[in-house]
Structure formats: structure tokens, C-alpha cells
């Protein structure tokens, strides 16, 4: 071998008195890749993801490209307090072009939950990091409360078609809507939240059973539940709590009554924004409209609910009343 080759350190192979340079094997560079996260099971308040404490939420992740034996470490914390940590295997997608993983956990600590996922660097893939987060809200509120949890509850009530102005304050309108939800579920009458109510609203449990979908745009008064619903075909639009006729002056029962007279404002006897559907029977606001049958035969609603019903109804609309 020539001395110059030895001095230069060039790899050679001796063959029949000659030398052939050997090309060094350079390992491929790890791919840059991509790691993405999204949340499942969260709700949104002001376009921000939220849930309540101790309610599980799912974090789904996607890694591209997929390589065998990939592992991701998922961690979550509120401030400096850890609430979750898990080492998760990445599974191959059906097409094999990316990997996916999923974890499910809850936070018992209220506050902003920061979630991170880290894919350690390997020979196939560079180190990858992704972040997401959500707010874990304390599920407690009463009259006068404000904040994101109240906004969440008001949004869920509206989603389930209960009439409720989105004030952001736990006010009388919120109490009436919560009371209507309790009646729908057969839980009696109460304007207050409890854990079962919160869970039912978040799970969207409970529906108003439409009895006469063929009646088109119409009202159904369900006296057994003390609820009134504005309905278009088989679709419930809005639900209200009512006070129907007391035992000595019961509300008339029947199908196919039609609105024949409408009176804005107050009548001398205190009826407010009244829609008459047969004789002296009407849907109207009144103070009080208690959470039990107390009227002279009409279907009373609270003063603050009356105008929205009056504005939706028109002459000739059908009213059905039943137990």
C-alpha cells in the first residue's frame, strides 16, 4: 500500500496487488415528522375548550410518519401540579402512513390544564413535541354566580331547547330553565344545580316527547310534566315550565285547538302577552307562575318567558293539551 494512502487514512481493499477505495456507509438522517393532538369530550365556552373537574376527557394524537416501536409520553398539569402522566404506544393506521394513540383522563384540580406529548428522537424520526390544553371548571354555581361554568350550563340548557337568555349570570331565567329540566327528567321541581343535573346536561340526557308531530307548527302542553313546548313538525324548538289549572279550575284537554286571539301587554286581571286558543283559555305570562298547577285553567308561564312565546305564535297555530 502506498505510504500516501496510509497517511491520508483512506479506506482501501487489497486485491491482486492493487488497492480499491471503500465508500463509507452514512446512516440516513431521521425524518422530521409531525405530531398533532386534538381533544374529544370537551365543550366550548367563548371558543375555548372546557370540561368540569373529575370528568374524563380524551386526547387523541397522530404521528407522521409511522415507524415500528414508536412511543409517546403524554403529561398533563395544572400549574406545577401534575394530574396525569403516561407512556403510550403508537399504533399503526390502517393505511400505514401515520401512527395514532389515545389517552383518557380527568383532572380533580380546577384550572387550566396543560397537556404535552413528546416523541423521543429515534433513528427513524426526530424528537417531536405537541401541546394542547383545556380548562377544568369547578361544577358549583348558585344564584348570582358568574363565570365560565355558568356560561357552560346556560349553553347546555339552550342546546337542549330550554328557553334561557345567555346572560352569563345564574339568574332567575337560569333557575327556570334548570327547573324545567328537572320536570323533564321527572325529578320534581328545583331551581338549583346538583351533580346529577350537571351530569345530565353535559351528557345531553333527556328529551321532550313530541306526541303530535303531524300537527306542523304547534304547541304541546304536557300537563303531567308541567311543560310547554314550541314544536315544528317533530322537532322541539323551545321548552318552558308552566303552571296549569288548579284542581278546581283544570286546564282543558284536547288536540287541535287553534290560536284565535292575541293580546299584547297586560290585561286587567294580570294576564301578560296572551294567546287564546279556546274560550277563555290562553297561554300567557303571569306573576306568580308557581311550580305547581295554580291557574284558573290557562297555561301560565313566568313574565320573562311570555314575550318569546307570544312572538313565536300566530293566528291559527295549533295547541295540543294532554297529560
C-alpha positions in Angstrom: 0.0 0.0 0.0 1.4 3.4 -0.9 2.6 5.4 2.0 0.5 8.4 0.8 -2.7 6.3 1.2 -1.8 5.3 4.7 -1.0 8.8 5.6 -4.3 10.1 4.3 -6.3 7.4 6.1 -8.3 6.4 3.0 -10.0 3.0 3.4 -8.6 0.6 0.9 -9.1 -3.0 -0.1 -6.1 -5.1 -1.4 -6.9 -7.2 -4.5 -4.2 -8.9 -6.6 -1.5 -6.3 -5.8 -3.8 -3.3 -6.2 -5.9 -1.2 -3.9 -9.7 -0.1 -4.2 -11.2 2.7 -2.1 -14.2 1.7 0.1 -17.1 4.1 0.3 -18.1 4.8 3.9 -21.8 3.9 4.8 -23.6 7.0 6.0 -26.8 6.3 8.1 -29.9 8.1 6.8 -31.0 11.2 8.7 -34.1 10.9 10.9 -37.2 12.2 9.3 -38.5 15.5 10.6 -42.1 14.1 11.1 -45.2 15.7 12.6 -47.1 15.2 15.9 -50.6 16.5 16.3 -53.1 16.5 19.2 -56.8 17.0 19.5 -59.4 16.8 22.3 -62.5 14.7 22.4 -65.2 15.1 25.1 -64.6 18.8 25.8 -67.1 21.6 25.5 -66.6 25.2 24.4 -67.2 28.5 26.1 -66.1 31.5 24.1 -64.5 29.1 21.7 -62.2 27.8 24.4 -62.3 24.0 25.3 -63.6 23.3 28.8 -64.9 20.5 31.0 -65.5 20.1 34.7 -63.3 18.5 37.3 -63.4 14.7 37.6 -65.0 14.4 34.1 -62.9 12.4 31.7 -61.6 13.9 28.5 -59.8 12.1 25.7 -56.6 13.3 24.0 -56.0 11.8 20.5 -52.6 12.0 18.9 -51.3 11.4 15.4 -47.7 10.8 14.4 -46.4 11.0 10.8 -44.6 9.0 9.5 -45.3 5.8 11.4 -42.4 3.6 12.5 -42.4 0.4 14.4 -42.0 0.6 18.2 -42.8 4.3 18.4 -43.7 5.5 21.9 -45.1 8.9 23.1 -45.1 10.3 26.7 -48.3 12.2 27.5 -48.3 14.5 30.5 -50.9 17.0 31.9 -50.6 19.5 34.7 -52.4 22.4 36.3 -49.7 25.0 37.0 -46.9 22.9 38.6 -49.2 20.2 39.8 -49.2 17.1 37.7 -52.5 15.4 37.0 -51.6 12.7 34.5 -48.5 11.0 33.0 -48.5 8.0 30.7 -46.1 6.3 28.3 -48.2 5.3 25.3 -47.5 3.0 22.3 -48.2 4.4 18.9 -50.4 2.1 16.8 -50.2 1.9 13.0 -53.0 3.4 11.0 -54.9 1.2 8.6 -53.1 2.7 5.6 -49.8 2.6 7.4 -48.8 6.2 6.6 -49.2 7.5 10.1 -49.5 6.4 13.7 -52.1 7.2 16.3 -52.6 7.0 20.0 -55.3 7.9 22.6 -55.4 8.6 26.3 -58.3 9.4 28.6 -58.0 11.1 32.0 -59.6 13.7 34.2 -58.4 16.5 36.5 -59.5 16.7 40.1 -57.9 20.1 40.3 -59.7 23.1 38.8 -57.8 25.4 36.5 -56.1 25.5 33.1 -54.8 22.0 32.2 -51.7 22.0 30.0 -51.2 18.8 28.0 -48.0 17.8 26.2 -47.0 14.8 24.2 -43.3 14.0 23.5 -41.9 11.6 21.0 -38.3 10.9 21.8 -35.9 11.1 18.8 -35.0 7.8 17.1 -33.0 6.8 14.1 -36.2 7.0 12.0 -37.8 10.2 13.4 -36.6 13.4 15.1 -37.8 14.4 18.5 -41.4 15.7 18.3 -43.4 17.7 20.8 -47.0 18.8 20.7 -49.2 20.8 23.1 -52.9 21.4 23.8 -55.0 22.3 26.8 -58.4 22.9 28.3 -60.0 24.4 31.4 -61.3 22.1 34.2 -64.1 24.1 35.8 -65.4 23.6 39.3 -69.0 22.4 38.8 -70.6 24.6 41.5 -72.8 27.6 41.0 -75.8 29.2 42.6 -77.9 32.3 42.2 -75.7 35.3 41.4 -72.7 33.2 40.2 -70.9 34.2 37.1 -68.1 32.7 35.0 -67.4 30.0 32.5 -69.2 27.3 34.4 -72.4 29.3 34.4 -71.9 30.0 30.7 -71.3 26.3 30.1 -74.6 25.4 31.9 -76.6 28.0 30.1 -75.2 26.8 26.8 -76.1 23.2 27.5 -79.7 24.2 28.5 -80.1 26.2 25.3 -78.7 23.2 23.3 -81.4 21.0 24.8 -84.0 23.6 23.8 -84.9 25.1 27.2 -85.7 28.8 27.0 -82.8 30.7 28.6 -81.3 34.1 27.8 -77.5 33.8 27.7 -76.7 36.3 30.4 -73.6 34.7 31.9 -75.2 35.1 35.3 -77.0 32.4 37.3 -80.3 34.4 37.4 -84.0 33.7 37.6 -84.0 32.7 33.9 -81.3 30.1 34.6 -83.3 28.8 37.6 -86.5 28.5 35.5 -84.6 26.5 32.8 -83.0 24.2 35.4 -86.4 23.7 36.9 -87.9 22.8 33.5 -85.0 20.3 33.0 -85.9 18.7 36.4 -89.5 18.4 35.4 -88.5 16.8 32.1 -86.5 14.2 33.9 -89.2 13.5 36.5 -87.1 14.9 39.3 -89.6 17.2 40.8 -89.2 21.0 40.8 -86.0 22.8 41.8 -84.1 25.8 40.5 -80.8 24.6 41.9 -78.0 22.6 40.3 -76.7 19.4 41.7 -74.2 16.8 40.4 -76.9 14.7 38.7 -78.2 17.8 36.9 -74.8 18.9 35.8 -74.0 15.3 34.5 -77.3 15.1 32.7 -76.9 18.4 31.0 -73.3 17.6 29.9 -74.4 14.2 28.7 -77.4 15.8 26.9 -79.8 13.3 28.6 -83.5 13.8 28.3 -85.9 14.8 25.5 -89.4 16.3 25.3 -91.5 13.5 23.7 -93.5 15.0 20.8 -96.9 13.5 20.7 -98.3 15.0 17.6 -95.6 15.6 15.0 -98.1 15.8 12.2 -99.6 19.0 13.6 -96.8 21.0 12.0 -96.0 24.3 13.7 -97.8 23.9 17.0 -97.6 24.0 20.8 -97.9 21.0 23.1 -98.8 21.4 26.8 -97.8 18.4 28.7 -99.6 18.8 32.0 -98.2 15.7 33.5 -94.7 17.3 33.4 -96.0 20.9 33.7 -94.1 21.8 30.5 -95.0 23.6 27.3 -93.0 23.1 24.1 -92.9 25.0 20.8 -92.7 22.5 18.0 -92.3 22.5 14.3 -93.2 19.0 13.0 -91.4 16.5 15.1 -88.7 19.0 16.2 -88.8 20.6 19.6 -87.6 24.3 19.4 -88.1 25.6 22.9 -89.3 24.2 26.2 -90.9 26.2 29.1 -92.1 25.5 32.6 -95.8 26.2 33.1 -98.4 26.3 35.9 -101.6 24.9 34.6 -105.1 24.9 36.1 -105.6 24.0 39.7 -107.9 21.1 40.5 -111.0 23.3 40.9 -110.3 25.0 37.6 -108.5 22.5 35.4 -106.9 23.2 32.1 -109.0 22.0 29.1 -107.6 18.9 27.4 -107.7 18.2 23.7 -106.0 18.2 20.4 -106.3 20.7 17.5 -107.2 23.9 19.4 -106.1 27.0 17.4 -104.9 30.4 18.4 -107.8 32.7 17.7 -107.0 35.9 19.7 -103.8 37.5 20.8 -103.3 40.4 23.2 -100.1 42.3 23.8 -99.1 43.6 27.2 -101.2 43.3 30.3 -104.9 42.5 30.6 -106.8 43.9 33.7 -106.5 40.6 35.5 -102.7 40.5 35.2 -102.5 38.2 32.1 -99.4 39.2 30.1 -98.9 38.7 26.3 -101.8 36.3 26.0 -102.6 33.8 23.1 -106.1 32.5 23.5 -106.8 29.0 21.9 -110.4 28.2 23.0 -112.9 30.3 25.0 -111.1 32.0 27.9 -108.1 29.5 27.9 -104.8 31.1 26.9 -101.1 30.7 27.1 -99.9 33.8 28.9 -97.4 35.2 31.4 -98.5 35.8 35.0 -96.9 36.6 38.3 -96.8 34.3 40.1 -96.4 31.3 37.9 -95.5 28.7 40.6 -94.1 25.3 40.1 -97.4 23.5 40.6 -100.9 23.8 39.0 -102.4 27.1 40.3 -104.1 28.9 37.4 -107.8 29.3 36.6 -107.4 27.0 33.6 -104.8 28.8 31.5 -101.2 27.7 30.9 -99.2 30.3 32.8 -95.5 31.0 32.2 -93.3 33.4 34.0 -93.5 37.0 33.0 -90.0 36.9 31.5 -90.8 33.9 29.3 -94.1 35.2 28.0 -93.0 37.5 25.2 -90.8 34.9 23.4 -93.8 32.5 23.2 -96.2 35.3 22.1 -93.7 36.3 19.3 -93.4 32.7 18.0 -97.2 32.1 17.9 -99.5 33.4 15.3 -103.2 33.2 14.5 -104.3 29.7 13.6 -101.4 27.8 15.2 -102.4 24.5 16.8 -102.4 24.0 20.5 -102.5 20.4 21.9 -103.0 19.8 25.6 -102.7 16.4 27.4 -101.4 14.5 30.4 
